Amino acid sequence: MTPRLSVVVPFYNVGDYIGECLDSIARQTWTDFEAILVDDGSPDNSAAIAKEFCDRDSRFRIVEQENQGLGPARNTGTRHADGEYITFVDSDDLVTRHGFEKLIRTLDETGSSFAGGNARRFNNSAGVRPSWIHRLPFGRDRIATHVIETPDLILDRMVWNKVYRRSFWDEYGYEFPAIRYEDYPVTLKAHLEAVTVDALAVPVYYWRERESGESITQQKFQLGNLEDRVRSAELVMDLIETGDGLREVRRRVHSHFTQIDMLTLMMAFGAAPPEEEQNLLKLARRLMDRLDDSVLARAHSYDRIQHSALAEGDIDLLRRLAQFRNDGGLRGGARALSRPGRPWQYEHNYPGVQDQRSSVPRELYRLPTTALSLATSVQQVTWLEGGTLSVKGTAEIRHLETKTSSSLRIAIVIGGVETQLAVRRFDATDTHGDPALVGFEVRLDKPLLAKLKNTAAPAHFMVRMRSGRLRRHGKLRGQRPGSPGWPPGSWIDGTSWVQPGPGADGAFVLRKMVDSCRLTSVEKTADALVLHGRVPGEIEEPKLRISRPLAGKDQLLPVTLSGDGRDFSVRIPIRPIIDDTNPDDPFTQRTTWAFRLTGSNGEEKLLLWTAGQRAMHHLDQGRLVTLTRSTGGYVNLHEAPLRLPAEDAEIVADGNGRELRISGPVMNGDDYTFAWRRYLDDSDDHLDVECRRTVEDGEWTAAIAVPELIPADVETNSTDPLASLADWILFATGPDGVSHAVQCEPFLSSRLPVDTELHGHSATLRPHAGTLHLEVR
């Protein structure tokens, strides 16, 4: 029978990745597919890996050709594809297990021309995170829409997160050009010619970001790569030059090229060798000449300075501007300069502002007072003895030095009523990397927190700052990784729980929960986890609903009531969870389950974690089941391959000055070794510094002297003082020789960051994408 879906997978020199890619395709919940693997003359062992896969799974077959590039290889795969639907997968990426099924189901229901879904970026050093370019087009479900109706879809320039109806593909005769960045001309043309399109918020695709920088999109400063980028942009702009109803599409496309592709060309001046600068100048002008002047005029002020230097052909200034940006000079916004003779006006302290004979008009450096806005961050959230909540952070006015003469006031706003808080200020690192009086701490005691019981809305913090003549105010926001991202909650009396965290608008808020649905304790038996908790009065005849949000699956478990009829217990067998293994996350191989108590009266409540500050782990058949908390403080269950979790971290004084100690439970014997790993710039290679390992009372500890993690071969970046000298990740290596990043347990995340100063450097331990990172500056 002809399969309903054809999956085209071109490959070239991807021996390190193609096995994982093909495995993610084979694991799909949608099984009615054929996979056409196009060997584009690959010189490495990619073909051998692909052929071995084909021998194991008859749905996979290989087509061979001489090397022609990704676009022609996709075209070859399309010619060999027979399915009702067609999709494309890059051979170093991954597909979520439900991805194809989600896209095909919606197409079957709507009859749309094609469907696309959200994407995630991933690699070893940064973990899994949202794809920035997909956040708007796939921020929510949009069914049977069109790019004219939903202009955000203009940003959807990739071909691989979609399933196309083959009849639609053939009707318009789509073919990929033989250039890099071949996706966008095809993708936008399909958006314009589609009857309707389905856009799903669920992640369907994992887009690898290689440490080595070898992928096409990461070779962005090579001249040949840039030429293809400009050619691709020209093909796209040719599509939208004429046509009724395309005015907004045209504006958004030109704006997107200004923000992404034009910016890349400007940054390239900081890396181009002298013999290529003139060619780069011509290429950048070629793209700028195609872009709408009104769009260029609305670009960021730094971009407009670069555009002006480009128009004048000032390569020296273009080089300085690019190097300043590439080196992080725009982090936090450059310091403001008072205009000569006009101290009440300011200028950006960018390269060229003080040139005697600048090719760029001085007015482009002018800094509007609206840019001098309030900048805040939340650095640490801690519950102190006696139930007092401590919130530490930073506050400053962007672009200005924070002097001791400045003033800072912070109020908690409860039910629209402000209560001023005592503010302790201290020196901290500002957004420019300089020590300044930007740090603050406020504390809220139990009587003040008790006022939260009288209002339904979350409480937020209002920050007011004065520096010289300037006064700025706004909500406290900017939660950093660590306890601000995983803030601990606490009881403020016998029935009221306070949970800090982000509000609906991203501001830092305090939410009160009275008589919440909660987990009070958990115990582990040989084959199950037994949960105990309290049911709120409004839930009648409760049952526990366990859901896999990404897969759309759930089950109901009976609960046993006791005591006053509101104490509950429920048994969760481990083996069914293990047997159901087919991970939702194709990179971490992890599946997450959420918990709700649901009643016969339709009431349903998330289960709040109030069961202490430790997760519960259960290892079975090499799979680790962990009951823990979510970022919002609710109960989650994770099922994944064994990855050692870290549950404690401290920096202690020893004979070498400072020692960093990470510890966690022994899971599968004690034959693991530990090392802090640093990936080298633009390389998949890494350096490992081995830890001293001890095992005691069922806990492993990995210890290292902090001075060993201060690299001697890396120079401080003078333009960007906030740049890390090194970013270390803790790895564990098992007796089989396989290494994995140690997982940072949520309860440890809620107690981080931990930092220390040593020999003129700072070292900060914080979580990032579920792993432990030590940032050295």
C-alpha positions in Angstrom: 0.0 0.0 0.0 1.1 3.6 -0.7 2.0 5.3 2.6 0.1 8.4 3.5 3.2 10.4 4.4 6.6 10.6 2.7 9.5 11.9 4.8 12.5 13.2 2.8 15.8 13.2 4.7 18.8 14.4 2.7 22.1 13.8 4.4 25.8 14.8 3.9 28.6 14.3 6.4 26.4 13.9 9.5 27.7 10.6 10.9 27.5 12.0 14.4 23.9 12.9 14.2 21.9 10.9 11.6 21.3 7.9 13.8 19.5 10.0 16.4 17.5 11.7 13.6 16.3 8.5 12.0 15.5 7.0 15.4 13.2 10.0 16.2 11.4 9.4 12.9 11.0 5.7 13.5 9.5 6.4 17.0 6.6 8.4 15.5 3.1 7.8 16.8 2.2 8.2 13.1 3.4 4.9 11.6 2.0 5.0 8.1 5.0 6.6 6.4 7.9 6.0 4.0 11.3 7.7 4.7 13.4 8.5 1.6 17.0 9.0 2.7 18.9 10.9 0.0 22.7 10.3 0.2 24.1 13.5 -1.3 27.5 12.0 -1.9 28.4 11.9 1.8 32.1 11.2 2.3 31.8 10.0 5.9 30.0 7.0 7.5 26.5 8.6 7.2 25.5 6.2 4.4 26.6 3.1 6.4 24.5 4.2 9.3 21.5 5.0 7.0 21.8 1.6 5.3 21.9 -0.2 8.6 18.7 1.6 9.6 17.0 0.6 6.3 17.9 -3.0 6.9 16.1 -2.9 10.2 13.0 -1.0 9.1 11.4 -1.5 5.7 9.8 2.0 5.8 13.3 3.5 5.2 15.1 3.4 1.8 18.1 5.1 0.3 18.5 7.1 -2.9 22.0 8.0 -3.9 23.4 10.9 -5.9 26.6 12.9 -6.4 26.9 15.9 -4.1 24.7 18.7 -5.3 23.6 20.5 -2.1 20.6 20.4 0.2 18.1 21.9 -2.1 18.7 19.6 -5.1 18.8 16.6 -2.6 15.4 17.6 -1.3 14.1 17.8 -4.9 15.5 14.3 -5.6 13.7 12.9 -2.5 10.5 14.5 -3.6 10.7 12.8 -7.0 11.0 9.4 -5.2 8.2 10.1 -2.7 4.7 8.5 -3.2 2.8 9.7 -0.1 -0.4 11.7 0.1 1.5 14.1 2.3 5.2 15.1 2.2 7.5 16.5 4.8 11.3 17.3 5.1 13.7 16.6 7.9 17.3 17.8 8.2 19.5 14.9 9.1 21.1 16.5 12.2 17.7 17.4 13.7 15.0 15.5 15.6 11.2 15.1 15.2 9.0 14.9 18.3 7.2 11.6 18.6 3.8 13.1 18.0 4.9 15.6 15.4 3.7 14.0 12.2 0.5 12.8 13.7 -0.5 16.2 15.1 0.1 17.8 11.6 -1.6 15.2 9.6 -4.7 15.0 11.9 -5.3 18.7 11.6 -4.9 18.5 7.8 -7.4 15.7 7.6 -9.9 17.8 9.6 -9.4 21.2 7.8 -8.4 20.3 4.3 -5.7 23.0 4.5 -2.8 23.1 2.0 -0.2 22.5 4.7 0.3 22.5 8.4 3.2 23.8 10.5 4.2 23.4 14.2 6.4 25.0 16.8 10.1 24.2 17.1 12.7 23.9 19.8 16.5 24.6 19.6 18.9 22.2 21.3 22.5 21.2 21.8 24.7 19.7 24.5 25.8 22.9 26.1 22.6 24.9 26.1 20.0 22.1 26.4 16.5 22.6 25.0 15.0 26.0 24.6 12.3 27.7 22.5 13.2 28.7 19.0 13.1 32.5 18.9 12.1 32.8 15.3 9.1 30.5 15.8 7.7 32.1 18.9 5.3 34.5 17.1 4.0 32.4 14.2 3.4 29.4 16.5 2.6 31.1 19.7 -0.9 29.7 19.7 -3.0 27.5 17.5 -4.3 29.1 14.3 -6.4 26.8 12.3 -7.3 27.3 8.6 -5.7 30.7 8.5 -3.5 32.5 5.8 -0.4 34.6 5.8 -2.5 37.7 4.7 -4.9 37.1 7.7 -2.0 36.2 10.1 1.1 38.2 9.1 3.2 36.6 11.9 3.4 33.6 9.5 5.8 35.7 7.4 8.5 34.8 10.0 7.9 31.1 9.3 10.8 30.7 6.9 11.8 27.0 7.5 10.5 24.1 5.5 11.1 21.3 8.0 8.4 21.9 10.7 5.6 21.3 8.2 3.6 18.6 6.4 2.4 19.5 2.9 -0.4 18.1 1.0 1.3 16.4 -2.0 -1.4 17.5 -4.5 -0.8 21.1 -3.4 3.0 20.7 -3.7 2.7 19.3 -7.2 0.0 21.8 -8.4 2.5 24.7 -7.9 5.6 22.7 -8.8 7.7 23.7 -5.9 11.5 23.1 -6.2 14.3 24.2 -4.0 16.9 26.4 -5.6 20.5 25.2 -5.6 21.7 27.7 -2.9 21.9 27.8 0.9 18.9 29.4 2.6 16.8 27.6 0.1 13.8 27.2 2.5 12.4 30.7 2.6 11.7 31.2 -1.2 9.7 28.0 -1.2 8.0 28.5 2.2 6.8 32.0 1.6 5.6 31.1 -1.9 3.6 28.2 -0.4 2.1 30.5 2.3 1.0 32.9 -0.5 -0.5 30.2 -2.7 -2.1 28.1 0.0 -5.9 28.1 0.3 -5.5 27.9 4.1 -2.7 26.9 6.5 -2.9 25.3 10.0 -0.3 26.6 12.6 0.0 24.6 15.8 1.6 25.8 19.0 2.8 22.3 20.0 6.5 21.6 19.3 6.8 19.2 16.4 10.5 19.7 15.5 13.9 20.0 17.3 16.4 22.1 15.5 20.0 21.3 16.4 22.5 24.1 17.1 25.9 22.5 16.7 28.7 23.5 19.0 31.0 23.2 16.1 29.2 25.9 14.0 29.4 23.6 11.0 25.8 23.7 9.9 24.8 26.0 7.0 23.0 28.6 9.1 26.0 28.8 11.5 28.6 29.5 8.7 27.0 32.9 8.4 30.1 35.1 8.1 31.6 33.3 5.1 31.2 35.3 1.9 29.8 32.5 -0.1 27.2 31.9 2.6 26.3 35.6 2.7 25.9 35.6 -1.1 23.4 32.8 -0.9 21.6 34.6 1.9 21.2 37.7 -0.2 20.1 35.7 -3.2 17.5 33.9 -1.1 16.2 37.3 0.1 16.0 38.6 -3.4 13.9 35.6 -4.5 11.6 36.1 -1.6 11.2 39.9 -2.3 10.5 39.1 -6.0 7.5 37.1 -4.9 5.9 40.1 -3.1 6.8 43.1 -5.3 3.3 43.1 -6.9 0.0 41.7 -5.9 -3.2 42.9 -4.3 -3.4 42.6 -0.6 0.3 42.1 -0.1 1.2 45.5 1.4 1.4 44.2 5.0 3.2 41.1 3.8 5.7 43.2 2.0 6.3 45.4 5.0 6.8 42.5 7.4 9.1 40.7 5.0 11.3 43.8 4.5 11.3 44.4 8.3 12.3 40.8 8.9 15.2 41.0 6.4 16.3 44.3 8.0 16.3 42.7 11.5 17.9 39.4 10.6 19.7 39.2 7.2 20.9 42.9 7.0 22.1 42.6 10.5 24.1 39.5 9.7 25.8 41.3 6.8 26.7 44.2 9.1 28.2 41.9 11.7 30.2 40.2 9.0 32.4 43.3 8.7 33.9 42.4 12.1 35.1 39.0 10.7 35.8 39.6 7.1 39.5 39.5 5.9 40.7 42.7 4.3 40.7 41.2 0.8 36.9 40.4 1.0 35.8 43.8 2.5 35.0 45.4 -0.9 33.0 42.4 -2.0 31.1 42.4 1.3 30.4 46.1 0.9 28.9 45.5 -2.6 26.8 42.6 -1.3 25.5 44.5 1.7 24.6 47.5 -0.5 22.8 45.2 -2.9 20.5 44.0 -0.2 20.0 47.4 1.4 19.1 48.8 -2.0 16.2 46.3 -2.2 14.9 47.1 1.3 12.1 49.7 1.7 13.4 53.1 3.0 10.6 53.4 5.4 11.5 50.1 7.0 15.2 51.0 7.2 14.2 54.3 8.9 12.4 52.4 11.7 15.4 50.1 12.5 17.3 50.1 15.8 19.4 53.2 16.2 22.6 51.2 16.0 21.4 49.6 12.8 20.7 53.0 11.3 24.3 54.1 12.1 25.6 51.0 10.3 23.3 51.6 7.3 24.5 55.2 7.0 28.2 54.0 7.1 27.3 51.4 4.5 25.8 54.0 2.2 28.9 56.1 2.5 31.2 53.1 2.0 33.1 53.8 5.3 34.6 50.3 5.7 36.7 51.4 8.7 33.7 52.5 10.7 31.7 49.5 9.6 34.5 47.3 10.9 34.6 49.1 14.2 30.8 49.1 14.6 30.7 45.3 13.8 33.5 44.5 16.2 31.8 46.5 19.0 28.5 44.6 18.4 30.1 41.2 18.0 32.1 41.7 21.2 28.9 42.4 23.2 29.2 46.2 23.3 25.4 46.5 23.1 24.8 44.3 26.1 22.6 46.5 28.4 22.9 49.4 25.9 26.1 51.4 25.7 26.7 54.2 28.3 25.1 57.5 27.5 27.3 60.6 26.8 26.2 64.1 27.6 26.1 66.1 24.4 28.8 68.8 24.3 27.3 72.1 25.5 23.9 70.4 26.1 24.3 68.4 29.3 20.5 67.7 29.4 20.8 65.8 26.2 22.5 62.5 25.6 24.2 60.5 22.9 25.0 56.8 22.4 28.6 56.0 23.2 29.0 54.0 20.0 32.0 53.9 17.7 32.3 57.0 15.5 30.4 59.3 17.9 33.6 61.2 18.7 35.3 61.0 15.2 36.4 64.4 14.0 35.2 63.7 10.5 32.6 61.1 10.7 30.8 59.8 7.6 27.7 59.4 9.8 25.4 62.3 10.7 25.9 63.1 14.5 22.1 63.1 14.9 22.0 59.4 14.4 23.9 59.0 17.7 21.3 61.0 19.7 19.8 59.1 22.6 16.1 59.9 23.2 15.1 60.3 26.9 12.5 57.5 26.3 15.4 55.1 26.0 16.5 56.0 29.5 14.0 53.5 31.0 13.9 51.5 34.2 15.8 48.2 34.1 15.1 45.6 36.9 16.0 42.0 37.6 15.1 39.4 40.2 18.3 37.7 41.3 17.4 35.6 44.3 14.2 34.5 46.1 14.6 33.1 49.6 12.4 32.2 52.6 14.1 33.2 55.8 13.7 31.9 59.4 10.3 33.0 60.8 8.5 32.9 57.4 10.0 36.2 56.0 10.4 36.4 52.2 13.6 37.9 50.9 13.7 39.2 47.3 17.0 40.4 45.9 17.5 42.0 42.6 18.9 45.0 40.7 17.4 48.3 39.6 18.9 51.0 37.4 18.1 53.5 34.6 19.3 52.2 31.3 22.5 53.8 29.8 23.2 55.8 33.0 25.7 55.2 35.7 24.0 54.6 39.1 25.5 57.0 41.6 25.2 57.0 45.4 23.1 60.1 45.1 20.3 58.1 43.3 17.3 57.0 45.2 15.2 53.8 45.1 11.8 53.0 46.5 10.0 49.7 46.2 6.4 49.0 47.2 4.3 45.8 47.3 0.9 46.4 45.6 -1.9 44.3 47.1 -5.4 44.8 45.8 -4.3 48.1 44.3 -2.9 49.4 47.6 0.8 50.2 47.9 2.8 49.4 51.0 6.3 50.8 51.0 9.0 48.4 51.8 12.4 49.0 53.5 15.0 48.8 50.8 18.6 47.7 51.5 20.9 48.7 48.6 24.3 47.3 47.9 26.9 47.2 45.1 26.2 44.6 42.4 27.1 44.2 38.7 25.0 46.4 36.5 23.9 45.8 32.9 27.3 47.1 31.6 29.3 44.7 33.7 30.5 47.4 36.2 30.1 47.4 40.0 27.5 50.0 41.0 24.9 50.7 43.6 22.2 48.7 41.7 21.6 45.8 44.0 18.7 45.8 46.4 16.9 43.5 48.9 13.4 43.8 50.3 11.9 41.6 52.9 8.2 40.8 53.5 7.3 39.5 57.0 4.3 37.2 57.8 1.9 40.0 58.8 2.4 41.8 55.5 2.1 38.6 53.5 -1.1 37.8 55.4 -2.7 40.7 53.6 -2.6 38.6 50.4 -5.5 36.6 51.8 -7.9 39.5 51.3 -7.5 39.9 47.5 -7.9 37.5 44.6 -5.4 39.1 42.3 -1.6 38.4 42.6 0.4 41.1 44.3 3.2 42.8 42.4 6.1 45.1 43.2 6.3 48.7 42.0 9.8 50.2 41.6 10.5 53.9 41.6 14.0 55.3 40.9 15.5 58.7 40.7 18.9 59.5 39.2 19.7 63.2 38.9 16.8 64.9 37.1 15.4 61.6 35.8 12.6 59.7 37.5 11.5 56.3 36.3 9.0 53.7 37.6 7.6 50.3 36.6 6.9 46.8 37.8 9.6 44.6 39.1 10.4 42.0 36.4 13.4 40.1 34.9 13.5 36.8 36.7 17.0 35.2 36.3 17.8 31.5 36.2 17.9 29.9 39.7 15.5 30.6 42.5 13.7 33.4 40.5 12.9 30.9 37.8 12.1 28.1 40.3 10.9 30.2 43.3 10.1 28.3 46.4 6.7 28.8 48.0 5.8 28.6 51.7 2.9 28.5 54.2 2.2 31.8 55.9 -0.4 30.2 58.2 -2.3 26.9 58.5 -4.3 27.2 55.3 -2.6 29.9 53.1 0.3 29.2 50.8 2.3 32.0 49.0 3.9 31.2 45.7 6.3 33.7 44.0 6.8 33.6 40.3 6.0 35.3 37.0 2.6 36.9 36.4 0.5 37.0 33.2 2.4 40.1 32.0 5.8 38.7 33.0 6.2 40.8 36.1 7.3 39.2 39.4 4.2 38.5 41.5 3.1 36.8 44.7 0.1 34.5 44.4 -1.8 33.3 47.5 -3.5 30.0 47.6 -6.1 29.3 50.3 -7.1 25.7 51.1 -5.3 24.5 48.0 -5.3 21.1 46.4 -1.9 19.8 47.6 0.5 17.0 48.0 1.6 16.7 51.6 3.9 13.6 51.5 5.0 10.8 49.2 6.4 7.3 49.9 8.0 4.8 47.6 7.2 1.1 47.6 8.8 -1.7 45.5 6.6 -1.1 42.5 4.7 2.2 43.1 4.7 5.8 44.4 2.1 6.5 47.0 0.9 10.1 47.2 -0.8 11.7 50.2 -2.5 15.1 50.3 -5.5 17.3 50.9 -8.6 17.9 48.7 -10.3 21.3 48.8 -13.9 21.2 49.8 -15.3 22.2 46.4 -14.0 19.0 44.7 -16.6 16.2 45.1 -15.8 12.5 44.7 -12.2 13.2 43.7 -10.0 11.2 41.3 -6.4 11.9 40.3 -6.0 12.8 36.6 -2.5 12.2 35.3 -1.9 13.8 31.9 0.8 13.9 29.2 0.2 17.4 27.9 2.3 17.1 24.7 0.8 13.7 23.8 -2.8 14.6 24.7 -3.1 11.5 26.8 -4.4 11.1 30.4 -5.8 8.6 32.8 -7.9 8.7 36.0 -6.8 6.9 39.2 -9.0 6.3 42.2 -8.2 8.0 45.5 -8.8 6.8 49.0 -10.2 9.4 51.4 -9.6 9.3 55.2 -9.7 11.5 58.3 -12.2 14.3 57.8 -12.9 13.1 54.3 -10.5 15.5 52.7 -7.2 13.6 53.3 -6.5 11.5 50.3 -4.0 8.9 49.2 -3.4 7.4 45.7 -1.1 4.7 44.4 0.8 5.2 41.1 2.2 2.0 39.7 5.6 2.4 38.1 5.6 -0.4 35.5 2.8 1.1 33.3 4.7 4.3 33.2 7.9 2.5 32.1 6.0 0.3 29.6 4.5 3.4 28.0 8.0 4.8 27.2 8.1 6.7 24.0 9.5 10.1 25.0 7.8 13.4 24.3 11.2 15.1 24.1 13.4 13.5 21.4 16.7 15.0 22.8 16.5 14.4 26.5 14.3 11.3 25.9 12.1 12.6 28.8 8.3 12.5 29.2 6.5 14.7 31.6 3.2 14.0 33.4 1.1 16.6 35.2 -1.3 16.0 38.1 -4.8 17.3 38.8 -7.5 16.3 41.2 -10.9 16.3 39.4 -14.4 16.0 40.9 -17.7 14.6 39.7 -19.0 18.2 39.8 -16.6 19.2 37.1 -14.2 21.0 39.4 -10.5 20.4 38.6 -7.4 21.7 40.4 -3.6 21.3 39.8 -1.8 19.5 42.6 0.4 21.9 44.6 3.7 20.5 46.0 3.9 21.1 49.7 5.7 17.8 50.6 9.2 19.0 51.5 12.2 20.0 49.5 13.3 16.7 48.0 12.2 14.8 44.9 11.3 11.1 45.0 13.1 8.9 42.5 12.4 5.3 41.3 14.8 3.5 39.0 13.5 0.5 37.0 15.0 -1.2 33.9 17.4 1.7 33.3 14.5 4.3 33.3 14.3 6.9 36.1 10.8 8.0 37.3 11.0 11.2 39.3 8.2 12.9 41.2 9.1 16.5 41.7 7.8 20.1 41.3 7.2 22.3 38.3 8.4 25.9 37.9 5.1 27.1 39.3 5.3 24.7 42.3 2.9 22.0 41.1 3.5 18.3 41.1 5.2 16.8 38.0 6.4 13.3 37.2 9.3 12.8 34.8 10.2 9.5 33.1 13.5 9.4 31.3 16.8 7.4 30.9 19.0 7.4 33.9 20.6 10.8 34.3 22.1 11.4 37.7 20.3 14.2 39.5 22.1 16.8 41.6 20.2 17.7 44.8 22.7 19.8 46.7 25.5 22.3 46.0 27.8 24.4 48.1 31.1 26.3 47.9 33.3 25.7 51.0 36.6 27.0 52.1 39.5 24.5 51.9 43.3 24.5 51.5 43.0 25.7 47.9 40.8 28.6 48.8 37.4 27.4 47.6 36.0 24.0 46.7 32.7 23.5 44.8 30.8 20.4 45.9 27.8 18.9 44.1 26.0 15.9 45.5 23.0 13.7 44.7 21.6 10.2 45.3 23.5 7.1 44.2 21.2 5.5 41.5 22.8 2.5 39.8 26.0 1.6 41.7 28.8 4.0 42.5 31.0 3.5 39.4 30.4 7.0 38.0 33.1 9.6 37.5 32.5 13.3 37.3 34.0 16.2 35.4 33.3 19.8 34.6 33.2 20.2 30.8 33.7 23.3 28.7 33.0 23.2 25.0 35.5 25.0 22.9 34.4 28.0 20.7 33.1 26.9 17.3 33.8 23.2 18.0 32.2 20.0 19.2 35.5 19.4 21.1 35.6 20.0 24.8 37.9 20.2 27.8 37.2 18.1 30.9 38.4 18.8 34.4 37.9 15.7 36.6 36.3 16.0 40.0 37.2 14.2 43.2 34.4 11.7 43.9 33.2 10.4 47.2 30.3 8.1 48.1 28.8 8.1 51.6 25.3 7.2 53.0 23.8 6.6 49.6 25.0 10.0 48.3 27.7 10.8 45.7 29.7 14.0 45.9 31.7 15.6 43.1 34.2 18.1 44.4 36.7 20.4 42.6 38.9 23.3 43.6 37.3 26.4 42.0 40.8 27.7 40.8 41.0 24.7 38.5 38.0 26.1 36.5 39.5 29.5 35.9 41.1 29.2 32.4 44.5 30.6 31.9 44.2 30.7 28.1 41.2 33.0 27.8 41.4 36.8 27.8 38.9 39.1 29.4 36.6 40.8 26.9 37.2 44.5 27.4 34.1 45.5 25.4 31.7 43.1 27.2 32.7 42.7 30.9 29.7 40.4 31.4 31.0 37.8 28.9 32.0 34.5 30.5 35.6 33.5 30.4 34.3 29.9 30.6 30.9 28.1 30.9 31.4 24.7 32.6 28.7 22.0 32.6 28.9 19.0 35.1 29.0 15.7 33.3 28.9 12.1 34.7 30.4 9.1 33.0 29.0 5.7 33.7 30.8 2.3 33.8 29.8 1.8 30.1 31.8 4.9 29.1 28.7 7.0 28.2 28.7 10.6 29.5 25.7 12.7 30.2 25.1 16.1 31.8 24.1 15.9 35.4 20.5 17.0 35.9 19.8 19.9 38.2 16.8 18.9 40.4 14.1 21.7 40.6 14.5 21.9 44.4 18.2 22.6 43.9 17.4 25.2 41.2 15.2 26.9 43.8 18.3 27.4 46.1 20.6 28.7 43.3 22.6 30.7 42.3 25.6 30.0 44.5 28.6 32.3 43.8 32.1 33.1 45.0 34.9 35.6 44.3 38.5 34.3 43.8 41.7 35.8 42.5 39.9 38.7 40.8 37.3 36.4 39.2 33.7 35.5 40.0 32.2 32.0 39.7 28.4 31.5 39.7 26.6 28.2 39.8 23.2 28.3 38.2 20.8 26.0 36.4 20.3 26.2 32.6 17.9 24.1 30.6 17.9 21.5 33.4 21.7 21.2 33.8 24.3 22.7 36.1 26.4 25.5 34.7 29.3 27.2 36.4 29.9 30.6 34.7 33.4 32.1 35.3 34.0 35.8 34.8 
